Amino acid sequence: MQKIAHPPSFPAKSYAFTEYVNVKNWIGGQWRESSTGQWLDIENPRHGKVMGKVTLSTAKDVDAAVEAGKKAFPAWRNTPMRERAQVLYRLKQLMERDVAELSWLVSHENGKTYAEGKGDVDKGIECVEYAASLHMMADGGQLDVSRGVNCRTTYEPLGVVAGIVPFNFPVMVPLWMVPNALMAGNAFVLKPSEVVPYGAMKLAQLLQEAGLPDGLFNVVNGQRECVEAIVDQPDLKAVGFVGSTKVAKLLYGRGAQSGKRMLCLGSAKNHVIVVPDADPELTASNIVASSYGCAGQRCMASSLMVAVGDVQPIIEKIAANVRKLKLGEDMGSIISKPAQERIETYIAGAEKAGAKVLVDGRGQKVPGNDGYWVGGTVLDNVTIDMPAGCEEIFGPVLSVVHVKTLEEAINLQHKSLYSNGAAIFTTRGAVARTAVERLEAGMVGVNIGVPVPREPFSFGGFNSSKFGHGDITGWDGFRFWGRPKKVTEKWATYSDASWMS
């Protein structure tokens, strides 16, 4: 394999501002500038300062990445799954070797705390680990269905496929897709968020070091034009997307219309129901961790608390815990100035509409960090007709809605446009069972504020939180990137026969 001059290691070992390299596309095992010659600033949102630039691509660059994938695909398709898995085993080891560097890099480009950056990387490693085990599970199955007649299933790759991922998890979300798609025998084109391109850059470097043949993993950086080029590219057979519902719906329709396989994950407004018998300490700590982890910039944040009956002591305990959060240490920054302003607009709008601001995070700053900050915020007496009660804020804001009964709480959740996750906090099994059976969400938690499944269980919501069939991770995630071929064989002749044989 030809040796490529890769970017140097990211040197930061603290939150101090650190400049880094410019990010190019990774196509066919080479770093390339885009065909446009245009660049976009990459900001460290904690400091509000430019740490590098990223190249901006067009359809021409997407086509080049697809051509590189098409060239590498035949040999990879014919590589046994056990041999494909060896690349992922090595990738896991390399990520574990570089976990501190990757975690600090995520923290600097995204604004997360170091611990949250490490969580991003650790979960990505878990996804790699699962994919590496697929060769033990993807046997397809076989059965003698009649005398001398055997049916079996094999899984075939699609060819060149692609993923379009958001800013909030620069390492984990790409690894929801890439390892499963590679294990299925495909070549992959990744379009990372243009505001956090470093995670994808490092994955390209590590995959080559792990022994993945050039052309099987390609990265094209860009904005809307690049996204549309991927969805329209005729030789891309499948596209996975994670982002807002507005964009997910548009891309799903655009891709599906051309016959492309699409799976597009969208927005969330996760309801967390709290009943009077809930354990106060457990409930308050879990909801705070869920609502304010990653500054609320994750699709599994508990953003709407549905208070059933008198749970005021729990609300007060949540507010007290939020006041204790140290901005910059317990909670990171907001991704950009426009995002900060959008979040503050939701808070102001709810207050004007009659909600009570129990904890106000507006105007908070971290000394020496002139970036984009919103402190933990708690809004009480919100109604679901307020934007803060029904729209995805994607920030450190918990809206509290009051109802009288569990039935009202469940019906309220059913009215939500989004059905990504939901949770109930209770000490009664019957209440928990009722909620689990009736909540309309793809992922449901009992006394867990972030009910994200661990591998091998899959990630995905219902209704307008997802467009397409199946989930993005786990076994569904593997099957999305391939197609089952059913083989029926007969090699012996018999004197007796049925309609089948």
C-alpha positions in Angstrom: 0.0 0.0 0.0 1.3 3.4 -1.0 2.2 5.6 2.0 0.3 8.8 2.3 1.4 11.9 4.2 -1.4 12.2 6.7 -2.2 15.2 8.9 -0.2 15.3 12.2 -1.7 14.2 15.5 -4.0 16.7 17.2 -1.8 18.1 20.0 -4.4 19.5 22.4 -4.6 18.0 25.9 -6.8 20.7 27.4 -9.5 23.1 26.4 -7.0 25.8 25.5 -7.6 27.0 21.9 -5.5 25.0 19.4 -5.2 25.6 15.7 -5.2 22.5 13.4 -4.8 21.6 9.8 -7.1 22.3 6.9 -9.4 19.4 5.9 -9.4 18.1 2.3 -11.4 15.3 0.7 -10.3 11.7 1.0 -10.8 10.0 -2.4 -9.2 6.8 -3.6 -6.6 6.9 -0.8 -5.5 10.5 -1.5 -6.1 13.8 0.1 -7.5 16.2 -2.5 -8.8 19.7 -2.6 -12.3 20.1 -4.0 -12.8 21.1 -7.6 -14.2 24.5 -6.5 -11.1 25.7 -4.7 -13.4 27.1 -2.1 -12.9 26.7 1.7 -15.1 27.2 4.8 -13.8 28.2 8.3 -14.0 25.6 11.0 -14.7 27.2 14.3 -14.0 25.9 17.8 -17.4 26.9 19.3 -16.0 27.0 22.9 -13.7 29.9 21.8 -15.5 31.2 18.7 -12.2 31.1 16.9 -11.2 29.5 13.6 -9.1 26.4 14.1 -8.8 25.4 10.4 -10.6 25.3 7.1 -12.5 22.7 5.1 -12.8 22.3 1.4 -16.2 22.6 -0.2 -17.2 20.1 -2.8 -19.7 19.8 -5.7 -21.1 17.0 -7.8 -17.8 16.6 -9.6 -16.1 15.6 -6.4 -18.9 13.3 -5.4 -18.5 11.6 -8.8 -14.8 11.2 -8.3 -15.4 9.5 -4.9 -18.0 7.2 -6.4 -15.7 6.2 -9.2 -13.0 5.4 -6.7 -15.5 3.2 -4.8 -16.6 1.5 -8.0 -13.0 0.6 -8.8 -12.3 -0.9 -5.4 -15.7 -2.6 -4.9 -15.3 -5.8 -7.0 -12.3 -7.1 -5.0 -13.9 -6.2 -1.7 -17.1 -7.9 -2.6 -15.2 -11.1 -3.3 -13.3 -10.8 0.0 -14.7 -13.2 2.6 -16.5 -11.6 5.5 -14.0 -13.0 8.0 -11.2 -11.1 6.2 -13.2 -7.9 6.0 -13.6 -8.2 9.8 -9.9 -8.2 10.3 -9.8 -4.5 9.2 -12.4 -3.6 11.7 -10.6 -5.5 14.5 -7.5 -3.4 13.7 -9.6 -0.2 13.5 -10.9 -0.9 17.0 -7.4 -1.3 18.4 -6.2 1.9 16.7 -9.2 3.9 18.0 -8.4 2.6 21.5 -4.8 3.6 21.0 -5.8 7.1 20.0 -8.8 7.5 22.2 -7.5 10.6 24.0 -6.5 12.4 20.8 -9.9 11.6 19.2 -11.8 12.7 22.3 -9.9 16.0 22.5 -10.5 16.6 18.8 -14.2 16.0 19.1 -14.3 18.4 22.1 -12.5 21.1 20.2 -14.5 20.9 16.9 -17.9 20.3 18.5 -17.7 22.1 21.8 -18.4 19.1 24.0 -16.7 18.5 27.3 -13.8 16.0 27.1 -15.9 13.4 28.9 -18.6 13.8 26.3 -16.1 13.6 23.5 -14.8 10.4 24.9 -18.3 9.0 25.1 -18.7 9.8 21.4 -15.5 7.9 20.6 -16.3 5.0 23.0 -19.7 4.5 21.5 -18.2 4.6 18.0 -15.7 1.8 19.1 -18.7 -0.2 20.2 -20.3 0.1 16.8 -17.0 -1.1 15.2 -16.9 -4.0 17.6 -20.5 -5.1 16.7 -19.8 -4.9 12.9 -16.7 -7.0 13.3 -18.8 -9.7 14.8 -21.2 -9.9 11.9 -19.3 -12.6 10.1 -20.4 -14.8 13.0 -24.1 -14.0 12.5 -24.7 -13.3 8.8 -25.0 -17.0 7.9 -28.4 -16.4 6.2 -29.8 -19.8 7.2 -30.7 -22.8 5.1 -33.3 -25.6 5.2 -34.3 -28.7 3.3 -37.8 -27.6 2.3 -38.6 -30.8 0.4 -37.0 -34.1 -0.5 -33.8 -33.1 -2.3 -34.6 -29.4 -2.3 -32.6 -27.0 -0.2 -33.3 -23.2 0.3 -30.7 -20.8 1.7 -30.1 -17.1 2.0 -27.0 -15.1 1.2 -26.4 -11.4 1.7 -25.0 -9.5 -1.2 -23.6 -6.0 -1.1 -25.2 -3.1 -3.1 -22.1 -1.5 -4.5 -21.2 2.1 -3.6 -23.3 3.6 -0.8 -23.1 6.8 1.2 -23.8 8.5 4.5 -24.6 12.1 5.4 -24.1 12.9 9.1 -24.7 15.8 11.5 -22.5 17.9 13.7 -23.4 16.6 17.1 -21.5 13.3 17.1 -18.5 13.6 14.7 -17.2 10.0 15.3 -20.2 7.9 16.6 -22.8 8.7 13.9 -20.5 7.9 11.0 -19.7 4.6 12.8 -23.4 3.8 12.9 -23.1 3.3 9.2 -19.5 2.8 7.9 -18.5 -0.5 9.6 -21.8 -2.2 8.8 -21.7 -1.1 5.2 -18.1 -2.2 4.8 -18.8 -5.6 6.4 -21.7 -6.0 4.0 -19.1 -5.7 1.2 -19.8 -2.2 0.0 -17.6 0.9 -0.8 -18.6 3.9 1.2 -18.8 7.7 0.6 -19.1 9.9 3.8 -20.3 13.5 3.8 -19.6 14.8 7.4 -21.1 18.0 8.7 -19.0 20.9 7.3 -18.7 22.4 10.8 -17.1 19.2 12.3 -15.1 17.5 9.6 -12.1 16.4 11.7 -13.7 13.2 13.0 -14.2 11.9 9.4 -10.7 13.0 8.5 -9.3 10.9 11.3 -11.5 7.9 10.4 -10.0 7.9 6.9 -6.5 7.9 8.3 -7.2 5.1 10.8 -9.0 2.9 8.3 -6.1 3.1 5.9 -3.8 2.3 8.7 -6.0 -0.7 9.6 -5.5 -2.1 6.1 -8.7 -1.1 4.3 -7.9 -1.0 0.6 -8.0 2.5 -1.0 -11.2 3.6 -2.5 -13.5 1.7 -0.2 -13.8 4.6 2.2 -14.1 8.1 0.8 -14.9 11.5 2.3 -16.3 14.5 0.5 -16.8 17.7 2.4 -19.3 20.3 1.6 -22.7 21.9 2.1 -26.1 21.7 0.5 -24.8 21.3 -3.1 -22.7 18.3 -2.0 -25.6 16.7 -0.1 -27.9 17.0 -3.2 -25.2 15.6 -5.4 -24.9 12.5 -3.2 -28.7 11.9 -3.3 -28.9 12.4 -7.0 -25.7 10.4 -7.9 -27.0 7.5 -10.0 -24.3 5.0 -9.1 -24.9 5.4 -5.3 -27.2 2.6 -4.4 -28.2 3.6 -0.9 -27.9 6.6 1.4 -28.2 7.0 5.1 -28.9 10.4 6.7 -29.1 11.7 10.2 -30.3 15.3 10.8 -33.5 17.4 11.0 -36.9 16.1 10.0 -37.3 18.8 7.4 -34.2 17.8 5.6 -34.7 14.0 6.2 -38.1 14.1 4.6 -36.9 16.1 1.6 -33.9 13.8 1.0 -35.9 10.7 1.5 -38.4 11.7 -1.2 -35.8 12.9 -3.5 -33.7 9.7 -3.3 -36.6 7.3 -3.2 -38.1 8.8 -6.3 -35.0 7.8 -8.3 -35.2 4.2 -6.9 -32.4 4.7 -4.4 -32.6 2.9 -1.0 -32.9 5.6 1.7 -33.0 5.6 5.5 -33.3 9.1 6.9 -33.4 9.9 10.6 -34.9 13.2 11.7 -35.8 15.4 14.6 -37.0 14.5 18.1 -39.1 15.9 21.0 -38.6 13.2 23.6 -41.2 13.1 26.3 -40.2 12.0 29.8 -43.2 11.2 32.0 -42.8 11.7 35.7 -45.5 10.3 38.1 -45.9 11.0 41.8 -44.4 7.6 42.9 -41.1 8.2 41.0 -37.9 8.1 43.0 -36.9 11.8 43.5 -33.1 11.4 43.5 -33.0 8.9 40.6 -35.5 10.9 38.5 -33.9 14.3 39.0 -30.3 13.1 38.3 -31.3 11.1 35.2 -33.4 13.9 33.7 -30.7 16.5 34.3 -28.1 14.1 32.7 -30.4 13.5 29.7 -31.6 17.0 29.1 -28.2 18.8 29.5 -25.7 16.3 28.4 -24.0 17.5 25.2 -25.7 20.8 25.9 -28.9 19.2 24.8 -27.6 18.9 21.3 -28.6 15.3 20.8 -31.7 13.7 19.4 -32.2 11.6 22.6 -32.3 14.5 25.0 -35.3 14.6 27.4 -36.5 17.9 26.2 -40.1 17.8 27.4 -41.0 16.6 30.9 -44.7 15.7 31.4 -45.4 16.1 35.1 -48.3 13.9 36.2 -50.1 15.2 39.3 -48.1 16.7 42.1 -44.4 16.2 41.4 -43.4 19.7 42.4 -40.6 18.4 44.7 -39.0 16.6 41.8 -39.2 19.7 39.6 -37.6 21.7 42.3 -34.8 19.1 42.7 -34.2 19.2 38.9 -34.0 23.0 39.0 -31.6 22.8 41.9 -29.4 20.3 40.1 -29.4 22.4 37.0 -28.2 25.5 38.9 -25.2 23.5 40.1 -24.1 22.6 36.6 -20.7 24.3 35.8 -20.8 25.7 32.3 -17.6 24.7 30.5 -16.9 21.8 32.8 -20.2 19.9 33.3 -21.7 21.2 30.0 -20.1 22.3 26.8 -20.8 25.1 24.3 -23.4 25.5 21.6 -22.2 24.7 18.1 -22.6 28.2 16.6 -23.8 31.7 17.1 -27.0 31.1 15.1 -27.8 28.0 17.2 -27.3 30.0 20.4 -29.6 32.7 19.1 -32.2 30.2 18.1 -32.2 28.5 21.5 -32.5 31.9 23.3 -35.5 32.8 21.0 -37.3 29.7 22.2 -36.7 30.6 25.8 -37.9 34.2 25.3 -41.0 33.1 23.3 -42.0 30.7 26.1 -41.6 33.3 28.7 -43.6 35.8 26.8 -46.4 33.2 26.3 -46.7 32.6 30.0 -44.2 29.9 30.9 -42.2 30.4 34.1 -38.4 30.5 33.7 -37.2 28.5 36.8 -33.6 28.5 35.7 -32.4 30.9 33.1 -29.3 30.0 31.1 -29.3 33.1 28.8 -26.3 35.4 28.9 -24.0 32.9 30.7 -20.4 32.8 29.7 -17.2 30.9 30.6 -14.3 33.2 31.6 -11.6 33.1 28.9 -13.8 31.3 26.4 -15.5 33.8 24.1 -17.6 31.2 22.2 -21.3 30.3 22.1 -22.9 29.5 25.4 -26.3 28.9 26.8 -26.6 27.6 30.4 -29.0 25.0 31.6 -32.6 26.3 31.4 -35.8 25.0 33.0 -39.2 26.3 31.7 -42.2 25.4 33.8 -45.9 25.7 32.9 -45.2 25.2 29.2 -48.1 24.2 27.0 -47.8 22.1 23.8 -49.0 24.8 21.6 -45.9 26.9 22.5 -42.9 26.3 20.2 -40.9 25.3 23.3 -43.5 22.6 23.9 -43.7 21.0 20.5 -40.6 21.8 18.5 -37.1 20.5 18.7 -35.0 23.2 20.4 -31.8 21.2 20.3 -30.3 23.0 23.2 -30.0 22.8 27.1 -33.7 23.6 27.7 -36.2 21.4 29.6 -39.8 22.3 29.1 -42.2 21.1 31.8 -45.9 20.4 30.9 -48.4 19.6 33.6 -51.2 17.0 33.3 -53.5 15.3 35.8 -53.3 11.6 34.8 -51.0 9.1 33.1 -53.7 8.7 30.4 -53.4 12.4 29.6 -49.6 12.1 29.6 -49.6 9.3 27.1 -52.2 11.0 24.9 -50.1 14.1 24.9 -47.1 12.1 23.7 -49.2 10.6 20.9 -49.9 14.2 19.6 -46.2 14.9 19.0 -45.0 15.0 15.5 -41.8 13.2 16.6 -41.5 9.7 18.1 -37.8 9.1 18.5 -37.6 8.4 22.3 -39.8 8.5 25.4 -39.3 7.5 29.0 -41.3 7.0 32.2 -40.0 7.5 35.8 -42.0 5.4 38.3 -41.5 2.8 41.0 -44.6 0.8 40.0 -44.3 -2.0 37.5 -47.9 -1.8 36.3 -47.4 1.9 35.5 -44.1 1.2 33.7 -45.7 -1.6 31.7 -48.6 0.6 30.6 -46.3 3.3 29.4 -44.0 0.9 27.6 -46.9 -0.7 25.8 -48.6 2.5 24.8 -46.0 5.2 24.2 -45.5 5.9 20.5 -41.7 5.9 20.2 -39.0 3.8 18.7 -37.0 3.8 21.9 -38.6 3.7 25.3 -36.9 4.0 28.7 -38.0 3.0 32.2 -36.2 5.1 34.8 -33.6 5.9 32.1 -33.5 9.4 30.6 -31.5 8.4 27.5 -32.9 5.1 26.3 -30.3 4.6 23.6 -30.0 0.9 22.9 -26.5 -0.6 23.2 -25.3 -2.9 20.5 -26.6 -5.3 19.2 -29.9 -3.5 19.7 -30.7 -1.0 17.0 -31.3 2.8 17.0 -34.3 4.4 15.3 -37.6 6.2 16.0 -41.1 6.2 14.7 -43.3 8.6 12.6 -41.6 11.9 11.6 -38.4 10.9 13.4 -37.5 8.5 10.7 -38.2 8.0 7.0 -37.5 4.6 5.6 -37.7 1.1 6.9 -35.6 -0.5 9.6 -33.1 1.1 12.0 -29.7 2.6 11.4 -27.6 0.3 13.7 -27.6 -3.3 14.8 -28.9 -6.1 12.5 -31.2 -3.7 10.7 -28.2 -1.5 10.0 -26.4 -4.4 8.4 -29.3 -5.5 6.3 -29.9 -1.9 5.0 -26.6 -2.0 3.2 -27.2 -5.3 1.5 -29.8 -7.4 -0.2 -30.8 -11.0 0.6 -30.5 -13.5 -2.3 -32.6 -16.7 -1.9 -31.1 -19.8 -3.5 -33.1 -22.9 -4.1 -31.1 -26.0 -5.1 -31.8 -29.6 -6.1 -29.0 -32.1 -6.8 -30.7 -35.5 -6.4 -33.6 -37.1 -8.2 -36.3 -39.1 -6.6 -39.0 -41.4 -8.0 -41.7 -39.8 -6.0 -42.4 -36.1 -6.3 -44.5 -33.3 -4.9 -45.5 -30.0 -6.4 -42.2 -28.6 -5.0 -39.7 -31.3 -6.0 
